[in-house]
Amino acid sequence: MERVIGVNLSQKSTENVEYMIEKIKEKLKVLNLGAIKPSHFDEEMYEELKEIYEMVQRKSSFSPSEMQALVEELGSLRKK
């Protein structure tokens, strides 16, 4: 269980979705920040989003193809 100051990611919440999306964007240095917004995701995809978040946090850098795959995966998790 990850515990960051004031953030308990074991709890499904809108705030945690927002936190993870922002941290993923920071780590990937997403150029088009508007393309990925916390409001595009809901708690139904929480576990999948958390898996992506944890994987992104473990790595120090990403190849362009890895970044593309991650962005595509996030896109597949967006609310319909």
PDB file of N, CA, C and O in Angstrom:
ATOM      1  N   MET A   1       0.853  -1.174   0.000  1.00  0.00           N
ATOM      2  CA  MET A   1       0.000   0.000   0.000  1.00  0.00           C
ATOM      3  C   MET A   1       0.898   1.236   0.000  1.00  0.00           C
ATOM      4  O   MET A   1       1.780   1.379   0.847  1.00  0.00           O
ATOM      5  N   GLU A   2       0.664   2.101  -0.938  1.00  0.00           N
ATOM      6  CA  GLU A   2       1.461   3.317  -1.022  1.00  0.00           C
ATOM      7  C   GLU A   2       0.854   4.390  -0.132  1.00  0.00           C
ATOM      8  O   GLU A   2      -0.359   4.601  -0.127  1.00  0.00           O
ATOM      9  N   ARG A   3       1.691   5.042   0.597  1.00  0.00           N
ATOM     10  CA  ARG A   3       1.222   6.132   1.446  1.00  0.00           C
ATOM     11  C   ARG A   3       2.100   7.342   1.160  1.00  0.00           C
ATOM     12  O   ARG A   3       3.305   7.329   1.410  1.00  0.00           O
ATOM     13  N   VAL A   4       1.489   8.355   0.648  1.00  0.00           N
ATOM     14  CA  VAL A   4       2.170   9.618   0.391  1.00  0.00           C
ATOM     15  C   VAL A   4       1.509  10.610   1.324  1.00  0.00           C
ATOM     16  O   VAL A   4       0.338  10.450   1.669  1.00  0.00           O
ATOM     17  N   ILE A   5       2.228  11.617   1.732  1.00  0.00           N
ATOM     18  CA  ILE A   5       1.705  12.589   2.687  1.00  0.00           C
ATOM     19  C   ILE A   5       0.249  12.935   2.360  1.00  0.00           C
ATOM     20  O   ILE A   5      -0.038  13.589   1.357  1.00  0.00           O
ATOM     21  N   GLY A   6      -0.647  12.490   3.213  1.00  0.00           N
ATOM     22  CA  GLY A   6      -2.062  12.795   3.047  1.00  0.00           C
ATOM     23  C   GLY A   6      -2.766  12.023   1.949  1.00  0.00           C
ATOM     24  O   GLY A   6      -3.949  12.256   1.702  1.00  0.00           O
ATOM     25  N   VAL A   7      -2.069  11.104   1.279  1.00  0.00           N
ATOM     26  CA  VAL A   7      -2.689  10.365   0.187  1.00  0.00           C
ATOM     27  C   VAL A   7      -2.614   8.874   0.496  1.00  0.00           C
ATOM     28  O   VAL A   7      -1.531   8.321   0.688  1.00  0.00           O
ATOM     29  N   ASN A   8      -3.776   8.233   0.541  1.00  0.00           N
ATOM     30  CA  ASN A   8      -3.846   6.796   0.752  1.00  0.00           C
ATOM     31  C   ASN A   8      -4.458   6.195  -0.503  1.00  0.00           C
ATOM     32  O   ASN A   8      -5.675   6.226  -0.685  1.00  0.00           O
ATOM     33  N   LEU A   9      -3.613   5.651  -1.365  1.00  0.00           N
ATOM     34  CA  LEU A   9      -4.084   5.176  -2.657  1.00  0.00           C
ATOM     35  C   LEU A   9      -4.813   3.844  -2.586  1.00  0.00           C
ATOM     36  O   LEU A   9      -5.272   3.338  -3.610  1.00  0.00           O
ATOM     37  N   SER A  10      -4.926   3.269  -1.396  1.00  0.00           N
ATOM     38  CA  SER A  10      -5.719   2.051  -1.275  1.00  0.00           C
ATOM     39  C   SER A  10      -7.212   2.380  -1.270  1.00  0.00           C
ATOM     40  O   SER A  10      -8.050   1.488  -1.399  1.00  0.00           O
ATOM     41  N   GLN A  11      -7.532   3.650  -1.121  1.00  0.00           N
ATOM     42  CA  GLN A  11      -8.922   4.110  -1.105  1.00  0.00           C
ATOM     43  C   GLN A  11      -9.315   4.636  -2.483  1.00  0.00           C
ATOM     44  O   GLN A  11      -8.644   5.507  -3.036  1.00  0.00           O
ATOM     45  N   LYS A  12     -10.399   4.106  -3.030  1.00  0.00           N
ATOM     46  CA  LYS A  12     -10.906   4.622  -4.309  1.00  0.00           C
ATOM     47  C   LYS A  12     -11.573   5.960  -4.035  1.00  0.00           C
ATOM     48  O   LYS A  12     -12.504   6.051  -3.235  1.00  0.00           O
ATOM     49  N   SER A  13     -11.086   7.000  -4.711  1.00  0.00           N
ATOM     50  CA  SER A  13     -11.717   8.304  -4.559  1.00  0.00           C
ATOM     51  C   SER A  13     -11.376   9.173  -5.761  1.00  0.00           C
ATOM     52  O   SER A  13     -10.391   8.945  -6.462  1.00  0.00           O
ATOM     53  N   THR A  14     -12.205  10.157  -5.973  1.00  0.00           N
ATOM     54  CA  THR A  14     -11.965  11.116  -7.044  1.00  0.00           C
ATOM     55  C   THR A  14     -10.644  11.832  -6.816  1.00  0.00           C
ATOM     56  O   THR A  14      -9.894  12.082  -7.760  1.00  0.00           O
ATOM     57  N   GLU A  15     -10.362  12.160  -5.563  1.00  0.00           N
ATOM     58  CA  GLU A  15      -9.118  12.861  -5.240  1.00  0.00           C
ATOM     59  C   GLU A  15      -7.901  12.012  -5.599  1.00  0.00           C
ATOM     60  O   GLU A  15      -6.916  12.533  -6.121  1.00  0.00           O
ATOM     61  N   ASN A  16      -7.963  10.709  -5.322  1.00  0.00           N
ATOM     62  CA  ASN A  16      -6.845   9.836  -5.651  1.00  0.00           C
ATOM     63  C   ASN A  16      -6.686   9.667  -7.153  1.00  0.00           C
ATOM     64  O   ASN A  16      -5.562   9.572  -7.647  1.00  0.00           O
ATOM     65  N   VAL A  17      -7.794   9.629  -7.890  1.00  0.00           N
ATOM     66  CA  VAL A  17      -7.722   9.578  -9.354  1.00  0.00           C
ATOM     67  C   VAL A  17      -7.000  10.826  -9.849  1.00  0.00           C
ATOM     68  O   VAL A  17      -6.103  10.737 -10.686  1.00  0.00           O
ATOM     69  N   GLU A  18      -7.389  11.985  -9.334  1.00  0.00           N
ATOM     70  CA  GLU A  18      -6.760  13.241  -9.735  1.00  0.00           C
ATOM     71  C   GLU A  18      -5.277  13.233  -9.400  1.00  0.00           C
ATOM     72  O   GLU A  18      -4.452  13.644 -10.217  1.00  0.00           O
ATOM     73  N   TYR A  19      -4.932  12.768  -8.205  1.00  0.00           N
ATOM     74  CA  TYR A  19      -3.532  12.717  -7.774  1.00  0.00           C
ATOM     75  C   TYR A  19      -2.709  11.832  -8.713  1.00  0.00           C
ATOM     76  O   TYR A  19      -1.638  12.233  -9.169  1.00  0.00           O
ATOM     77  N   MET A  20      -3.212  10.632  -8.998  1.00  0.00           N
ATOM     78  CA  MET A  20      -2.450   9.707  -9.841  1.00  0.00           C
ATOM     79  C   MET A  20      -2.283  10.241 -11.258  1.00  0.00           C
ATOM     80  O   MET A  20      -1.203  10.126 -11.838  1.00  0.00           O
ATOM     81  N   ILE A  21      -3.335  10.821 -11.819  1.00  0.00           N
ATOM     82  CA  ILE A  21      -3.236  11.377 -13.173  1.00  0.00           C
ATOM     83  C   ILE A  21      -2.202  12.492 -13.212  1.00  0.00           C
ATOM     84  O   ILE A  21      -1.384  12.546 -14.130  1.00  0.00           O
ATOM     85  N   GLU A  22      -2.231  13.376 -12.231  1.00  0.00           N
ATOM     86  CA  GLU A  22      -1.261  14.475 -12.205  1.00  0.00           C
ATOM     87  C   GLU A  22       0.170  13.945 -12.083  1.00  0.00           C
ATOM     88  O   GLU A  22       1.074  14.450 -12.748  1.00  0.00           O
ATOM     89  N   LYS A  23       0.379  12.941 -11.246  1.00  0.00           N
ATOM     90  CA  LYS A  23       1.720  12.373 -11.071  1.00  0.00           C
ATOM     91  C   LYS A  23       2.181  11.648 -12.331  1.00  0.00           C
ATOM     92  O   LYS A  23       3.358  11.716 -12.685  1.00  0.00           O
ATOM     93  N   ILE A  24       1.268  10.956 -13.012  1.00  0.00           N
ATOM     94  CA  ILE A  24       1.619  10.290 -14.280  1.00  0.00           C
ATOM     95  C   ILE A  24       2.021  11.335 -15.302  1.00  0.00           C
ATOM     96  O   ILE A  24       3.019  11.171 -16.004  1.00  0.00           O
ATOM     97  N   LYS A  25       1.249  12.410 -15.389  1.00  0.00           N
ATOM     98  CA  LYS A  25       1.568  13.476 -16.348  1.00  0.00           C
ATOM     99  C   LYS A  25       2.924  14.092 -16.055  1.00  0.00           C
ATOM    100  O   LYS A  25       3.705  14.342 -16.974  1.00  0.00           O
ATOM    101  N   GLU A  26       3.214  14.340 -14.774  1.00  0.00           N
ATOM    102  CA  GLU A  26       4.519  14.907 -14.396  1.00  0.00           C
ATOM    103  C   GLU A  26       5.649  13.982 -14.805  1.00  0.00           C
ATOM    104  O   GLU A  26       6.643  14.424 -15.382  1.00  0.00           O
ATOM    105  N   LYS A  27       5.502  12.706 -14.510  1.00  0.00           N
ATOM    106  CA  LYS A  27       6.566  11.739 -14.766  1.00  0.00           C
ATOM    107  C   LYS A  27       6.785  11.540 -16.265  1.00  0.00           C
ATOM    108  O   LYS A  27       7.924  11.407 -16.714  1.00  0.00           O
ATOM    109  N   LEU A  28       5.708  11.520 -17.034  1.00  0.00           N
ATOM    110  CA  LEU A  28       5.820  11.308 -18.481  1.00  0.00           C
ATOM    111  C   LEU A  28       6.142  12.596 -19.226  1.00  0.00           C
ATOM    112  O   LEU A  28       6.457  12.578 -20.416  1.00  0.00           O
ATOM    113  N   LYS A  29       6.059  13.723 -18.505  1.00  0.00           N
ATOM    114  CA  LYS A  29       6.286  15.022 -19.134  1.00  0.00           C
ATOM    115  C   LYS A  29       5.387  15.177 -20.373  1.00  0.00           C
ATOM    116  O   LYS A  29       5.844  15.521 -21.463  1.00  0.00           O
ATOM    117  N   VAL A  30       4.116  14.913 -20.160  1.00  0.00           N
ATOM    118  CA  VAL A  30       3.133  14.972 -21.239  1.00  0.00           C
ATOM    119  C   VAL A  30       3.087  16.388 -21.793  1.00  0.00           C
ATOM    120  O   VAL A  30       2.858  17.349 -21.059  1.00  0.00           O
ATOM    121  N   LEU A  31       3.306  16.503 -23.092  1.00  0.00           N
ATOM    122  CA  LEU A  31       3.337  17.816 -23.727  1.00  0.00           C
ATOM    123  C   LEU A  31       1.946  18.418 -23.850  1.00  0.00           C
ATOM    124  O   LEU A  31       1.752  19.603 -23.578  1.00  0.00           O
ATOM    125  N   ASN A  32       0.998  17.622 -24.252  1.00  0.00           N
ATOM    126  CA  ASN A  32      -0.366  18.111 -24.402  1.00  0.00           C
ATOM    127  C   ASN A  32      -1.137  17.794 -23.120  1.00  0.00           C
ATOM    128  O   ASN A  32      -1.889  16.821 -23.057  1.00  0.00           O
ATOM    129  N   LEU A  33      -0.940  18.629 -22.105  1.00  0.00           N
ATOM    130  CA  LEU A  33      -1.531  18.365 -20.800  1.00  0.00           C
ATOM    131  C   LEU A  33      -3.049  18.311 -20.838  1.00  0.00           C
ATOM    132  O   LEU A  33      -3.669  17.641 -20.012  1.00  0.00           O
ATOM    133  N   GLY A  34      -3.644  19.006 -21.782  1.00  0.00           N
ATOM    134  CA  GLY A  34      -5.093  18.986 -21.901  1.00  0.00           C
ATOM    135  C   GLY A  34      -5.622  17.654 -22.381  1.00  0.00           C
ATOM    136  O   GLY A  34      -6.810  17.368 -22.228  1.00  0.00           O
ATOM    137  N   ALA A  35      -4.759  16.834 -22.960  1.00  0.00           N
ATOM    138  CA  ALA A  35      -5.188  15.538 -23.480  1.00  0.00           C
ATOM    139  C   ALA A  35      -5.508  14.558 -22.356  1.00  0.00           C
ATOM    140  O   ALA A  35      -6.286  13.623 -22.544  1.00  0.00           O
ATOM    141  N   ILE A  36      -4.916  14.773 -21.206  1.00  0.00           N
ATOM    142  CA  ILE A  36      -5.144  13.881 -20.069  1.00  0.00           C
ATOM    143  C   ILE A  36      -5.619  14.729 -18.897  1.00  0.00           C
ATOM    144  O   ILE A  36      -4.859  15.512 -18.328  1.00  0.00           O
ATOM    145  N   LYS A  37      -6.885  14.559 -18.549  1.00  0.00           N
ATOM    146  CA  LYS A  37      -7.455  15.313 -17.435  1.00  0.00           C
ATOM    147  C   LYS A  37      -8.062  14.338 -16.440  1.00  0.00           C
ATOM    148  O   LYS A  37      -8.650  13.329 -16.832  1.00  0.00           O
ATOM    149  N   PRO A  38      -7.922  14.635 -15.160  1.00  0.00           N
ATOM    150  CA  PRO A  38      -8.539  13.749 -14.160  1.00  0.00           C
ATOM    151  C   PRO A  38     -10.036  13.556 -14.374  1.00  0.00           C
ATOM    152  O   PRO A  38     -10.575  12.496 -14.056  1.00  0.00           O
ATOM    153  N   SER A  39     -10.707  14.564 -14.906  1.00  0.00           N
ATOM    154  CA  SER A  39     -12.152  14.452 -15.113  1.00  0.00           C
ATOM    155  C   SER A  39     -12.513  13.418 -16.176  1.00  0.00           C
ATOM    156  O   SER A  39     -13.677  13.033 -16.292  1.00  0.00           O
ATOM    157  N   HIS A  40     -11.531  12.963 -16.953  1.00  0.00           N
ATOM    158  CA  HIS A  40     -11.774  11.945 -17.976  1.00  0.00           C
ATOM    159  C   HIS A  40     -11.875  10.547 -17.387  1.00  0.00           C
ATOM    160  O   HIS A  40     -12.218   9.600 -18.094  1.00  0.00           O
ATOM    161  N   PHE A  41     -11.581  10.410 -16.104  1.00  0.00           N
ATOM    162  CA  PHE A  41     -11.516   9.093 -15.471  1.00  0.00           C
ATOM    163  C   PHE A  41     -12.469   9.032 -14.294  1.00  0.00           C
ATOM    164  O   PHE A  41     -12.756  10.044 -13.655  1.00  0.00           O
ATOM    165  N   ASP A  42     -12.953   7.841 -14.016  1.00  0.00           N
ATOM    166  CA  ASP A  42     -13.784   7.680 -12.829  1.00  0.00           C
ATOM    167  C   ASP A  42     -13.279   6.497 -12.017  1.00  0.00           C
ATOM    168  O   ASP A  42     -12.330   5.815 -12.403  1.00  0.00           O
ATOM    169  N   GLU A  43     -13.924   6.274 -10.902  1.00  0.00           N
ATOM    170  CA  GLU A  43     -13.452   5.258  -9.965  1.00  0.00           C
ATOM    171  C   GLU A  43     -13.644   3.835 -10.473  1.00  0.00           C
ATOM    172  O   GLU A  43     -13.066   2.906  -9.909  1.00  0.00           O
ATOM    173  N   GLU A  44     -14.446   3.635 -11.528  1.00  0.00           N
ATOM    174  CA  GLU A  44     -14.633   2.290 -12.072  1.00  0.00           C
ATOM    175  C   GLU A  44     -13.319   1.725 -12.605  1.00  0.00           C
ATOM    176  O   GLU A  44     -13.107   0.513 -12.567  1.00  0.00           O
ATOM    177  N   MET A  45     -12.448   2.579 -13.093  1.00  0.00           N
ATOM    178  CA  MET A  45     -11.170   2.146 -13.654  1.00  0.00           C
ATOM    179  C   MET A  45     -10.026   2.351 -12.662  1.00  0.00           C
ATOM    180  O   MET A  45      -8.861   2.404 -13.054  1.00  0.00           O
ATOM    181  N   TYR A  46     -10.360   2.464 -11.390  1.00  0.00           N
ATOM    182  CA  TYR A  46      -9.365   2.815 -10.381  1.00  0.00           C
ATOM    183  C   TYR A  46      -8.190   1.845 -10.331  1.00  0.00           C
ATOM    184  O   TYR A  46      -7.035   2.270 -10.331  1.00  0.00           O
ATOM    185  N   GLU A  47      -8.475   0.558 -10.289  1.00  0.00           N
ATOM    186  CA  GLU A  47      -7.401  -0.431 -10.151  1.00  0.00           C
ATOM    187  C   GLU A  47      -6.463  -0.396 -11.352  1.00  0.00           C
ATOM    188  O   GLU A  47      -5.246  -0.472 -11.189  1.00  0.00           O
ATOM    189  N   GLU A  48      -7.020  -0.282 -12.556  1.00  0.00           N
ATOM    190  CA  GLU A  48      -6.200  -0.202 -13.765  1.00  0.00           C
ATOM    191  C   GLU A  48      -5.337   1.059 -13.752  1.00  0.00           C
ATOM    192  O   GLU A  48      -4.156   1.020 -14.097  1.00  0.00           O
ATOM    193  N   LEU A  49      -5.937   2.165 -13.353  1.00  0.00           N
ATOM    194  CA  LEU A  49      -5.207   3.427 -13.274  1.00  0.00           C
ATOM    195  C   LEU A  49      -4.096   3.341 -12.235  1.00  0.00           C
ATOM    196  O   LEU A  49      -2.992   3.841 -12.452  1.00  0.00           O
ATOM    197  N   LYS A  50      -4.393   2.706 -11.109  1.00  0.00           N
ATOM    198  CA  LYS A  50      -3.394   2.563 -10.051  1.00  0.00           C
ATOM    199  C   LYS A  50      -2.219   1.711 -10.538  1.00  0.00           C
ATOM    200  O   LYS A  50      -1.070   2.010 -10.215  1.00  0.00           O
ATOM    201  N   GLU A  51      -2.492   0.663 -11.306  1.00  0.00           N
ATOM    202  CA  GLU A  51      -1.416  -0.167 -11.853  1.00  0.00           C
ATOM    203  C   GLU A  51      -0.505   0.662 -12.767  1.00  0.00           C
ATOM    204  O   GLU A  51       0.719   0.556 -12.686  1.00  0.00           O
ATOM    205  N   ILE A  52      -1.096   1.476 -13.625  1.00  0.00           N
ATOM    206  CA  ILE A  52      -0.308   2.340 -14.512  1.00  0.00           C
ATOM    207  C   ILE A  52       0.505   3.317 -13.676  1.00  0.00           C
ATOM    208  O   ILE A  52       1.696   3.507 -13.921  1.00  0.00           O
ATOM    209  N   TYR A  53      -0.130   3.934 -12.695  1.00  0.00           N
ATOM    210  CA  TYR A  53       0.550   4.888 -11.821  1.00  0.00           C
ATOM    211  C   TYR A  53       1.765   4.246 -11.156  1.00  0.00           C
ATOM    212  O   TYR A  53       2.857   4.814 -11.174  1.00  0.00           O
ATOM    213  N   GLU A  54       1.577   3.069 -10.573  1.00  0.00           N
ATOM    214  CA  GLU A  54       2.672   2.405  -9.870  1.00  0.00           C
ATOM    215  C   GLU A  54       3.813   2.046 -10.817  1.00  0.00           C
ATOM    216  O   GLU A  54       4.983   2.189 -10.461  1.00  0.00           O
ATOM    217  N   MET A  55       3.482   1.585 -12.007  1.00  0.00           N
ATOM    218  CA  MET A  55       4.508   1.242 -12.993  1.00  0.00           C
ATOM    219  C   MET A  55       5.282   2.493 -13.422  1.00  0.00           C
ATOM    220  O   MET A  55       6.507   2.463 -13.538  1.00  0.00           O
ATOM    221  N   VAL A  56       4.563   3.579 -13.653  1.00  0.00           N
ATOM    222  CA  VAL A  56       5.198   4.830 -14.067  1.00  0.00           C
ATOM    223  C   VAL A  56       6.131   5.339 -12.968  1.00  0.00           C
ATOM    224  O   VAL A  56       7.224   5.827 -13.258  1.00  0.00           O
ATOM    225  N   GLN A  57       5.708   5.229 -11.722  1.00  0.00           N
ATOM    226  CA  GLN A  57       6.525   5.723 -10.618  1.00  0.00           C
ATOM    227  C   GLN A  57       7.795   4.904 -10.415  1.00  0.00           C
ATOM    228  O   GLN A  57       8.795   5.430  -9.926  1.00  0.00           O
ATOM    229  N   ARG A  58       7.770   3.626 -10.783  1.00  0.00           N
ATOM    230  CA  ARG A  58       8.952   2.763 -10.619  1.00  0.00           C
ATOM    231  C   ARG A  58      10.052   3.064 -11.629  1.00  0.00           C
ATOM    232  O   ARG A  58      11.231   2.860 -11.341  1.00  0.00           O
ATOM    233  N   LYS A  59       9.676   3.544 -12.805  1.00  0.00           N
ATOM    234  CA  LYS A  59      10.659   3.757 -13.862  1.00  0.00           C
ATOM    235  C   LYS A  59      11.210   5.181 -13.819  1.00  0.00           C
ATOM    236  O   LYS A  59      10.508   6.123 -13.452  1.00  0.00           O
ATOM    237  N   SER A  60      12.482   5.318 -14.200  1.00  0.00           N
ATOM    238  CA  SER A  60      13.081   6.651 -14.186  1.00  0.00           C
ATOM    239  C   SER A  60      12.973   7.345 -15.538  1.00  0.00           C
ATOM    240  O   SER A  60      13.025   8.573 -15.612  1.00  0.00           O
ATOM    241  N   SER A  61      12.825   6.569 -16.606  1.00  0.00           N
ATOM    242  CA  SER A  61      12.675   7.185 -17.932  1.00  0.00           C
ATOM    243  C   SER A  61      11.876   6.248 -18.826  1.00  0.00           C
ATOM    244  O   SER A  61      11.701   5.065 -18.534  1.00  0.00           O
ATOM    245  N   PHE A  62      11.399   6.818 -19.923  1.00  0.00           N
ATOM    246  CA  PHE A  62      10.541   6.080 -20.842  1.00  0.00           C
ATOM    247  C   PHE A  62      10.969   6.342 -22.274  1.00  0.00           C
ATOM    248  O   PHE A  62      11.319   7.467 -22.631  1.00  0.00           O
ATOM    249  N   SER A  63      10.941   5.306 -23.088  1.00  0.00           N
ATOM    250  CA  SER A  63      11.217   5.477 -24.508  1.00  0.00           C
ATOM    251  C   SER A  63       9.972   6.103 -25.141  1.00  0.00           C
ATOM    252  O   SER A  63       8.886   6.050 -24.563  1.00  0.00           O
ATOM    253  N   PRO A  64      10.131   6.693 -26.324  1.00  0.00           N
ATOM    254  CA  PRO A  64       8.952   7.255 -26.998  1.00  0.00           C
ATOM    255  C   PRO A  64       7.852   6.208 -27.213  1.00  0.00           C
ATOM    256  O   PRO A  64       6.669   6.524 -27.087  1.00  0.00           O
ATOM    257  N   SER A  65       8.225   4.983 -27.531  1.00  0.00           N
ATOM    258  CA  SER A  65       7.198   3.955 -27.750  1.00  0.00           C
ATOM    259  C   SER A  65       6.502   3.578 -26.443  1.00  0.00           C
ATOM    260  O   SER A  65       5.304   3.298 -26.441  1.00  0.00           O
ATOM    261  N   GLU A  66       7.240   3.568 -25.337  1.00  0.00           N
ATOM    262  CA  GLU A  66       6.616   3.305 -24.034  1.00  0.00           C
ATOM    263  C   GLU A  66       5.654   4.424 -23.681  1.00  0.00           C
ATOM    264  O   GLU A  66       4.552   4.168 -23.196  1.00  0.00           O
ATOM    265  N   MET A  67       6.059   5.654 -23.918  1.00  0.00           N
ATOM    266  CA  MET A  67       5.185   6.788 -23.621  1.00  0.00           C
ATOM    267  C   MET A  67       3.908   6.703 -24.443  1.00  0.00           C
ATOM    268  O   MET A  67       2.811   6.927 -23.931  1.00  0.00           O
ATOM    269  N   GLN A  68       4.061   6.375 -25.733  1.00  0.00           N
ATOM    270  CA  GLN A  68       2.899   6.246 -26.610  1.00  0.00           C
ATOM    271  C   GLN A  68       1.960   5.149 -26.088  1.00  0.00           C
ATOM    272  O   GLN A  68       0.743   5.335 -26.047  1.00  0.00           O
ATOM    273  N   ALA A  69       2.528   4.017 -25.694  1.00  0.00           N
ATOM    274  CA  ALA A  69       1.712   2.911 -25.186  1.00  0.00           C
ATOM    275  C   ALA A  69       0.974   3.319 -23.910  1.00  0.00           C
ATOM    276  O   ALA A  69      -0.194   2.974 -23.732  1.00  0.00           O
ATOM    277  N   LEU A  70       1.646   4.047 -23.030  1.00  0.00           N
ATOM    278  CA  LEU A  70       1.000   4.487 -21.790  1.00  0.00           C
ATOM    279  C   LEU A  70      -0.136   5.467 -22.075  1.00  0.00           C
ATOM    280  O   LEU A  70      -1.210   5.369 -21.481  1.00  0.00           O
ATOM    281  N   VAL A  71       0.100   6.396 -22.971  1.00  0.00           N
ATOM    282  CA  VAL A  71      -0.944   7.363 -23.320  1.00  0.00           C
ATOM    283  C   VAL A  71      -2.137   6.639 -23.951  1.00  0.00           C
ATOM    284  O   VAL A  71      -3.289   6.972 -23.674  1.00  0.00           O
ATOM    285  N   GLU A  72      -1.850   5.645 -24.802  1.00  0.00           N
ATOM    286  CA  GLU A  72      -2.942   4.868 -25.410  1.00  0.00           C
ATOM    287  C   GLU A  72      -3.716   4.095 -24.350  1.00  0.00           C
ATOM    288  O   GLU A  72      -4.944   4.021 -24.400  1.00  0.00           O
ATOM    289  N   GLU A  73      -2.996   3.520 -23.393  1.00  0.00           N
ATOM    290  CA  GLU A  73      -3.649   2.779 -22.317  1.00  0.00           C
ATOM    291  C   GLU A  73      -4.525   3.715 -21.480  1.00  0.00           C
ATOM    292  O   GLU A  73      -5.653   3.366 -21.132  1.00  0.00           O
ATOM    293  N   LEU A  74      -4.015   4.883 -21.166  1.00  0.00           N
ATOM    294  CA  LEU A  74      -4.832   5.862 -20.434  1.00  0.00           C
ATOM    295  C   LEU A  74      -6.065   6.225 -21.252  1.00  0.00           C
ATOM    296  O   LEU A  74      -7.160   6.368 -20.707  1.00  0.00           O
ATOM    297  N   GLY A  75      -5.887   6.372 -22.544  1.00  0.00           N
ATOM    298  CA  GLY A  75      -7.009   6.697 -23.417  1.00  0.00           C
ATOM    299  C   GLY A  75      -8.084   5.624 -23.379  1.00  0.00           C
ATOM    300  O   GLY A  75      -9.276   5.925 -23.448  1.00  0.00           O
ATOM    301  N   SER A  76      -7.661   4.376 -23.269  1.00  0.00           N
ATOM    302  CA  SER A  76      -8.638   3.274 -23.233  1.00  0.00           C
ATOM    303  C   SER A  76      -9.403   3.239 -21.911  1.00  0.00           C
ATOM    304  O   SER A  76     -10.476   2.640 -21.836  1.00  0.00           O
ATOM    305  N   LEU A  77      -8.869   3.866 -20.879  1.00  0.00           N
ATOM    306  CA  LEU A  77      -9.522   3.902 -19.569  1.00  0.00           C
ATOM    307  C   LEU A  77     -10.472   5.096 -19.400  1.00  0.00           C
ATOM    308  O   LEU A  77     -11.215   5.177 -18.421  1.00  0.00           O
ATOM    309  N   ARG A  78     -10.436   5.999 -20.351  1.00  0.00           N
ATOM    310  CA  ARG A  78     -11.278   7.200 -20.229  1.00  0.00           C
ATOM    311  C   ARG A  78     -12.757   6.839 -20.189  1.00  0.00           C
ATOM    312  O   ARG A  78     -13.188   5.835 -20.756  1.00  0.00           O
ATOM    313  N   LYS A  79     -13.523   7.687 -19.504  1.00  0.00           N
ATOM    314  CA  LYS A  79     -14.979   7.516 -19.460  1.00  0.00           C
ATOM    315  C   LYS A  79     -15.502   7.541 -20.874  1.00  0.00           C
ATOM    316  O   LYS A  79     -15.015   8.285 -21.725  1.00  0.00           O
ATOM    317  N   LYS A  80     -16.496   6.724 -21.108  1.00  0.00           N
ATOM    318  CA  LYS A  80     -17.123   6.678 -22.434  1.00  0.00           C
ATOM    319  C   LYS A  80     -18.164   7.759 -22.568  1.00  0.00           C
ATOM    320  O   LYS A  80     -18.799   7.878 -23.616  1.00  0.00           O
TER     321      LYS A  80
END
